[in-house]
Amino acid sequence: MIKRIIFDLDNTLIMWKDDYLDAIKKITKEYDIKDNYKYISSIIDEYDNEFRYYDKELLVNFINSKIESKIDINYLNSFLEAFGYMSDIDNNVIEVLEYLSKKYELIVLTNWFREPQLNRLKHAKIDKYFKEVIGGEECIKPNKKAFIKACSKYKPNECLMIGDDLKKDIEGAEKAGLQVIYFNYKHKENNNNYKEIDNLKDLERIL
């Protein structure tokens, strides 16, 4: 029996828009960074695949190892502050969360820093639906430790992970013993027979 639902955030609850890169572009220009802001954004994605947790100093050093200009912690903090406002959301998501929150305990498990992700949820006015927001400062998906932490007092098989990343969200959670639903909004080929949806509204029908 499911007691706790664990949501991924990016491209699950809050969809990414290229418009958000304008804020990164603005900050990069303000700090007189010569490297392309899209390239810096892609380096952050690389960090996610190479490290087991998020740390500001580690991230700054990792970015600096790959770019010509050098950023500092002030640039990163400005980036994180701007990121906290990147959270356009549609009414369907709110309706689904309203429905689910009456039946289950809801939390967010994200690989990114907790504070800006919490700010995004607040900006989108959906933070009230979640009992907890777990960031990547201690451990990131798909490491088992992240999922066990997200289960809290519950057994893994009493928890359901919902996310859009097949490897990080779904395979990792299943290996940790959680139930899973793959949010396959891009309609990618799914050869693993995971239960999947392409619209969060479908959760009202199956849960």
C-alpha beads as a LAMMPS data file, in Angstrom:
LAMMPS data file: protein, C-alpha beads

207 atoms
206 bonds

1 atom types
1 bond types

-500.0 500.0 xlo xhi
-500.0 500.0 ylo yhi
-500.0 500.0 zlo zhi

Masses

1 110.0

Atoms # bond

1 1 1 0.000 0.000 0.000
2 1 1 1.420 3.382 -1.029
3 1 1 1.794 5.859 1.835
4 1 1 4.313 8.373 0.482
5 1 1 4.724 9.742 -3.051
6 1 1 8.147 11.101 -3.963
7 1 1 8.226 13.549 -6.868
8 1 1 11.154 14.614 -8.977
9 1 1 10.950 18.362 -9.616
10 1 1 12.523 19.425 -12.933
11 1 1 10.497 18.355 -15.962
12 1 1 8.091 16.520 -13.696
13 1 1 6.414 19.114 -11.479
14 1 1 7.963 22.162 -13.144
15 1 1 8.777 21.981 -16.822
16 1 1 11.940 23.649 -18.073
17 1 1 11.571 26.590 -20.435
18 1 1 14.390 27.968 -22.541
19 1 1 13.227 31.417 -21.443
20 1 1 14.799 30.663 -18.070
21 1 1 18.212 30.784 -19.705
22 1 1 17.741 34.537 -20.154
23 1 1 18.294 34.969 -16.410
24 1 1 21.496 32.949 -16.610
25 1 1 22.582 35.002 -19.612
26 1 1 21.974 38.236 -17.700
27 1 1 23.992 37.103 -14.671
28 1 1 26.836 35.858 -16.856
29 1 1 26.994 39.256 -18.538
30 1 1 26.863 41.129 -15.204
31 1 1 29.857 39.181 -13.925
32 1 1 31.717 39.741 -17.206
33 1 1 32.076 36.013 -17.861
34 1 1 33.312 35.512 -21.418
35 1 1 32.177 31.912 -21.795
36 1 1 28.783 31.160 -23.328
37 1 1 26.056 30.925 -20.687
38 1 1 24.533 27.868 -22.385
39 1 1 27.874 26.110 -22.140
40 1 1 28.079 26.883 -18.427
41 1 1 24.577 25.465 -17.996
42 1 1 25.644 22.276 -19.781
43 1 1 28.650 21.923 -17.457
44 1 1 26.295 21.939 -14.481
45 1 1 24.455 19.027 -16.093
46 1 1 27.800 17.208 -16.354
47 1 1 28.437 17.730 -12.635
48 1 1 25.208 15.903 -11.914
49 1 1 26.596 12.809 -13.623
50 1 1 30.060 12.862 -12.063
51 1 1 29.476 13.635 -8.380
52 1 1 27.429 12.001 -5.627
53 1 1 26.249 15.220 -3.963
54 1 1 26.027 18.962 -4.571
55 1 1 28.473 21.353 -2.953
56 1 1 28.946 24.983 -3.961
57 1 1 32.737 24.972 -3.785
58 1 1 32.971 21.701 -5.690
59 1 1 30.613 23.013 -8.354
60 1 1 32.527 26.291 -8.775
61 1 1 35.815 24.399 -9.124
62 1 1 34.268 21.959 -11.601
63 1 1 32.937 24.778 -13.785
64 1 1 36.266 26.632 -13.614
65 1 1 38.110 23.518 -14.773
66 1 1 36.199 23.678 -18.063
67 1 1 35.840 27.375 -18.920
68 1 1 38.226 30.130 -19.936
69 1 1 36.868 32.760 -17.555
70 1 1 36.699 32.026 -13.847
71 1 1 33.534 32.270 -11.788
72 1 1 33.356 32.675 -8.022
73 1 1 30.862 31.842 -5.296
74 1 1 29.086 35.186 -5.797
75 1 1 28.265 34.258 -9.391
76 1 1 26.883 30.909 -8.249
77 1 1 24.799 32.491 -5.489
78 1 1 23.322 34.978 -7.974
79 1 1 22.592 32.085 -10.314
80 1 1 20.841 30.152 -7.536
81 1 1 18.812 33.179 -6.490
82 1 1 17.581 33.736 -10.047
83 1 1 16.849 30.028 -10.394
84 1 1 14.384 30.295 -7.510
85 1 1 11.991 32.254 -9.749
86 1 1 12.045 29.814 -12.662
87 1 1 8.768 28.085 -11.960
88 1 1 5.870 28.644 -14.338
89 1 1 3.251 25.979 -13.702
90 1 1 -0.155 25.055 -15.079
91 1 1 -3.404 24.459 -13.231
92 1 1 -3.398 20.739 -14.034
93 1 1 -0.417 20.207 -11.738
94 1 1 -2.132 22.072 -8.915
95 1 1 -5.291 20.003 -9.353
96 1 1 -3.314 16.752 -9.263
97 1 1 -1.416 17.777 -6.133
98 1 1 -4.638 18.844 -4.457
99 1 1 -6.092 15.413 -5.167
100 1 1 -3.023 13.399 -4.141
101 1 1 -2.302 15.377 -0.961
102 1 1 -5.636 14.238 0.482
103 1 1 -4.656 10.579 0.108
104 1 1 -0.860 10.422 0.427
105 1 1 2.107 12.140 2.007
106 1 1 3.919 14.058 -0.747
107 1 1 7.577 15.069 -0.882
108 1 1 10.089 16.297 -3.457
109 1 1 13.440 14.614 -4.121
110 1 1 15.695 16.741 -6.305
111 1 1 19.360 16.548 -7.262
112 1 1 19.760 20.336 -7.227
113 1 1 20.421 22.549 -4.205
114 1 1 17.446 22.478 -1.823
115 1 1 16.962 26.218 -1.204
116 1 1 16.443 27.387 -4.814
117 1 1 14.194 24.387 -5.484
118 1 1 12.094 25.206 -2.431
119 1 1 11.903 28.801 -3.652
120 1 1 10.648 27.568 -7.028
121 1 1 7.891 25.586 -5.331
122 1 1 6.944 28.658 -3.286
123 1 1 7.001 30.885 -6.369
124 1 1 4.690 28.403 -8.103
125 1 1 2.491 28.334 -4.957
126 1 1 2.654 24.552 -4.630
127 1 1 5.052 24.231 -1.672
128 1 1 2.119 23.711 0.704
129 1 1 1.435 20.283 -0.770
130 1 1 4.812 18.842 0.231
131 1 1 5.806 17.716 3.683
132 1 1 9.488 17.744 2.788
133 1 1 11.876 18.906 0.078
134 1 1 15.122 16.934 -0.100
135 1 1 17.959 18.480 -2.084
136 1 1 21.203 17.089 -3.418
137 1 1 23.545 18.406 -0.719
138 1 1 23.823 14.972 0.926
139 1 1 23.306 12.527 -1.919
140 1 1 21.861 12.629 -5.424
141 1 1 19.886 10.211 -7.561
142 1 1 20.332 7.488 -8.729
143 1 1 22.309 6.580 -5.583
144 1 1 20.341 4.306 -3.268
145 1 1 21.068 6.520 -0.265
146 1 1 19.004 9.354 -1.774
147 1 1 15.922 7.166 -2.167
148 1 1 16.209 5.590 1.278
149 1 1 16.466 9.061 2.801
150 1 1 13.354 10.077 0.863
151 1 1 11.437 7.114 2.281
152 1 1 12.015 8.412 5.825
153 1 1 10.055 6.250 8.303
154 1 1 8.326 4.282 5.556
155 1 1 9.400 1.026 3.969
156 1 1 10.628 1.419 0.384
157 1 1 7.694 -0.611 -0.976
158 1 1 5.327 1.836 0.713
159 1 1 6.795 4.677 -1.335
160 1 1 6.224 5.634 -4.977
161 1 1 8.771 7.557 -7.051
162 1 1 7.507 9.639 -9.968
163 1 1 10.004 11.230 -12.347
164 1 1 10.975 11.860 -15.951
165 1 1 14.554 10.522 -15.927
166 1 1 14.573 6.798 -16.613
167 1 1 18.011 6.192 -15.110
168 1 1 18.138 8.633 -12.213
169 1 1 14.507 8.579 -11.083
170 1 1 13.059 5.251 -12.152
171 1 1 15.824 2.651 -12.347
172 1 1 17.489 4.032 -9.232
173 1 1 14.268 4.005 -7.228
174 1 1 13.317 0.502 -8.334
175 1 1 16.733 -0.846 -7.318
176 1 1 16.180 0.736 -3.905
177 1 1 12.880 -1.155 -3.577
178 1 1 10.418 1.657 -4.299
179 1 1 7.395 1.493 -6.554
180 1 1 7.808 3.675 -9.646
181 1 1 5.862 5.554 -12.303
182 1 1 7.801 6.865 -15.273
183 1 1 6.642 10.335 -16.390
184 1 1 7.321 9.772 -20.077
185 1 1 6.061 13.085 -21.435
186 1 1 8.495 12.915 -24.362
187 1 1 7.143 9.496 -25.369
188 1 1 10.537 7.833 -25.334
189 1 1 10.762 4.121 -26.031
190 1 1 10.320 2.216 -22.775
191 1 1 11.648 -1.327 -23.029
192 1 1 11.594 -1.988 -19.294
193 1 1 7.823 -2.244 -18.943
194 1 1 7.721 0.363 -16.211
195 1 1 4.298 1.764 -15.449
196 1 1 4.246 5.103 -17.235
197 1 1 2.159 8.215 -17.831
198 1 1 2.561 11.128 -20.222
199 1 1 0.373 13.561 -18.272
200 1 1 0.314 14.099 -14.505
201 1 1 -3.492 14.216 -14.662
202 1 1 -3.361 10.460 -15.273
203 1 1 -2.369 10.066 -11.615
204 1 1 -5.916 10.926 -10.601
205 1 1 -7.094 7.870 -12.491
206 1 1 -4.534 5.331 -11.276
207 1 1 -3.900 6.419 -7.670

Bonds

1 1 1 2
2 1 2 3
3 1 3 4
4 1 4 5
5 1 5 6
6 1 6 7
7 1 7 8
8 1 8 9
9 1 9 10
10 1 10 11
11 1 11 12
12 1 12 13
13 1 13 14
14 1 14 15
15 1 15 16
16 1 16 17
17 1 17 18
18 1 18 19
19 1 19 20
20 1 20 21
21 1 21 22
22 1 22 23
23 1 23 24
24 1 24 25
25 1 25 26
26 1 26 27
27 1 27 28
28 1 28 29
29 1 29 30
30 1 30 31
31 1 31 32
32 1 32 33
33 1 33 34
34 1 34 35
35 1 35 36
36 1 36 37
37 1 37 38
38 1 38 39
39 1 39 40
40 1 40 41
41 1 41 42
42 1 42 43
43 1 43 44
44 1 44 45
45 1 45 46
46 1 46 47
47 1 47 48
48 1 48 49
49 1 49 50
50 1 50 51
51 1 51 52
52 1 52 53
53 1 53 54
54 1 54 55
55 1 55 56
56 1 56 57
57 1 57 58
58 1 58 59
59 1 59 60
60 1 60 61
61 1 61 62
62 1 62 63
63 1 63 64
64 1 64 65
65 1 65 66
66 1 66 67
67 1 67 68
68 1 68 69
69 1 69 70
70 1 70 71
71 1 71 72
72 1 72 73
73 1 73 74
74 1 74 75
75 1 75 76
76 1 76 77
77 1 77 78
78 1 78 79
79 1 79 80
80 1 80 81
81 1 81 82
82 1 82 83
83 1 83 84
84 1 84 85
85 1 85 86
86 1 86 87
87 1 87 88
88 1 88 89
89 1 89 90
90 1 90 91
91 1 91 92
92 1 92 93
93 1 93 94
94 1 94 95
95 1 95 96
96 1 96 97
97 1 97 98
98 1 98 99
99 1 99 100
100 1 100 101
101 1 101 102
102 1 102 103
103 1 103 104
104 1 104 105
105 1 105 106
106 1 106 107
107 1 107 108
108 1 108 109
109 1 109 110
110 1 110 111
111 1 111 112
112 1 112 113
113 1 113 114
114 1 114 115
115 1 115 116
116 1 116 117
117 1 117 118
118 1 118 119
119 1 119 120
120 1 120 121
121 1 121 122
122 1 122 123
123 1 123 124
124 1 124 125
125 1 125 126
126 1 126 127
127 1 127 128
128 1 128 129
129 1 129 130
130 1 130 131
131 1 131 132
132 1 132 133
133 1 133 134
134 1 134 135
135 1 135 136
136 1 136 137
137 1 137 138
138 1 138 139
139 1 139 140
140 1 140 141
141 1 141 142
142 1 142 143
143 1 143 144
144 1 144 145
145 1 145 146
146 1 146 147
147 1 147 148
148 1 148 149
149 1 149 150
150 1 150 151
151 1 151 152
152 1 152 153
153 1 153 154
154 1 154 155
155 1 155 156
156 1 156 157
157 1 157 158
158 1 158 159
159 1 159 160
160 1 160 161
161 1 161 162
162 1 162 163
163 1 163 164
164 1 164 165
165 1 165 166
166 1 166 167
167 1 167 168
168 1 168 169
169 1 169 170
170 1 170 171
171 1 171 172
172 1 172 173
173 1 173 174
174 1 174 175
175 1 175 176
176 1 176 177
177 1 177 178
178 1 178 179
179 1 179 180
180 1 180 181
181 1 181 182
182 1 182 183
183 1 183 184
184 1 184 185
185 1 185 186
186 1 186 187
187 1 187 188
188 1 188 189
189 1 189 190
190 1 190 191
191 1 191 192
192 1 192 193
193 1 193 194
194 1 194 195
195 1 195 196
196 1 196 197
197 1 197 198
198 1 198 199
199 1 199 200
200 1 200 201
201 1 201 202
202 1 202 203
203 1 203 204
204 1 204 205
205 1 205 206
206 1 206 207
